[in-house]
Amino acid sequence: QTEIQWWHAMGGELGTKLEEIVKGFNDSQDEYKVVPSYKGTYPETMTAAIAAFRAKEQPAIVQVFEVGTGTMMAAQGAIVPVYQLMEEQGVEFDPAAFLPAVVGYYTDTDGNMLSMPFNSSTPILYYNKDVFEKAGLDPETPPKTWGEVEEFSNKIMESGAAECGFTTGWVSWIQTENLSAFHNQPIGTEQNGFGGTAARLTLNGDVQVKHWANLKKWADEGLFKYGGPVGGDDAPPMFYSQECAMIMNSSASLAGVVANAKDFELGFGMLPYYDDVEGAPQNSIIGGATLWVLTGRPDEEYAGTAKFFEYLASPEVQADWHQFSGYLPITQAAYDLGKEQGYYEENPGSEVGLQQITLNEPTENSKGLRFGNYVQIRGIIDEEFEQMLSGSKDAQGALDSVVERGNALLEEFEKQNQ
Ligand SMILES: O=P(O)(O)OC[C@H](O)CO
């Protein structure tokens, strides 16, 4: 039996489900055994894989979050593009089976898919209907605009229904990158980096500055509570304990929310927008991760990997994973299967993420981003946001620093990849 190592970043409920999915494949045949290993957060998993590659101890498959795409694409010689893998192994693979938002993010300029879509998400709003009701708000109506987020949060706090209005996961992904896409604002030149490595950051525009300044003001007033860097691990517990009435987080936080928020009625909504920004709401962008295949493994592992990917993309596996986790149904077939099963009717709110990424035809500003060294740039976004919260910089100063420090990394990346 050939063992295939799969390094991933799915902890908690998602990790348990991932293992169940792998077991389904392992039990379905006896030639290959996929061995999943949890390697920590997305940045930790990616760093571990790069170090392992240098030490020639790399796994065949590694799960890399969406913002690692630019770096992985440039790592020629280290990766086997998935379209090539499937072709070489004679396994049928139709990129058109995946949703356009997913295909667009992971294909090269010739339309070839480089990594295997597995878990694509988008951020949404979760809210506590019980707290809304206690505060005299309509529990069936989530806030649509940032003005309403402020107004509702004030009511919630003044009425004593909860201590805080809202929290958020991922300041980088949700309150900066998605905020920009949803308001049709660029975060960089060259179509947010899709046009090539000459791209530079521009995320210190008026809308982003206004939003960060508001977050600082709301944090000072207690309306908003910060959940920490990277994914914002401190945010979900504040929502589960009913300290904060709302949370903006990945659609894939669903599994955790369902498991932990047992004492109150859950509501779902789209991300808020500023109604004085023309073109908003545009559409949100995907997050989550894809599976990259690394070079340097024995041939039989690639044969098994192709078979495993075929299994992962099947409508049954995808629909099950999507419905459990809150990740988007990444293939049309998985979405259709869910409809046939009556899943969306029985689970109001479960289509919010999909409706939001498809709200409008994506523009250059809202189809995603592709920058090299972006994992490090995410770290800079968190650092500068924290500097702003502590009062040592204002929103403009913090975002200017993100651009300056980030562009130094982009210049370095461009030089290395000429
Ligand atoms: O928590 P996930 O898997 O939806 O990922 C969120 C972000 O896209 C990570 O960059």
The ligand as a MOL file (V3000), in Angstrom:
LIG
                    3D

  0  0  0     0  0            999 V3000
M  V30 BEGIN CTAB
M  V30 COUNTS 10 9 0 0 0
M  V30 BEGIN ATOM
M  V30 1 O -11.0200 30.1420 7.4800 0
M  V30 2 P -11.0220 29.9280 6.0170 0
M  V30 3 O -10.5430 28.5720 5.6210 0
M  V30 4 O -12.3200 30.2610 5.4080 0
M  V30 5 O -9.9580 30.9250 5.4100 0
M  V30 6 C -10.0450 32.2970 5.6770 0
M  V30 7 C -9.0380 33.0950 4.8680 0
M  V30 8 O -9.3260 33.0190 3.5360 0
M  V30 9 C -7.6460 32.6460 5.0000 0
M  V30 10 O -6.8000 33.4260 4.2200 0
M  V30 END ATOM
M  V30 BEGIN BOND
M  V30 1 2 1 2
M  V30 2 1 2 3
M  V30 3 1 2 4
M  V30 4 1 2 5
M  V30 5 1 5 6
M  V30 6 1 6 7
M  V30 7 1 7 8
M  V30 8 1 7 9
M  V30 9 1 9 10
M  V30 END BOND
M  V30 END CTAB
M  END
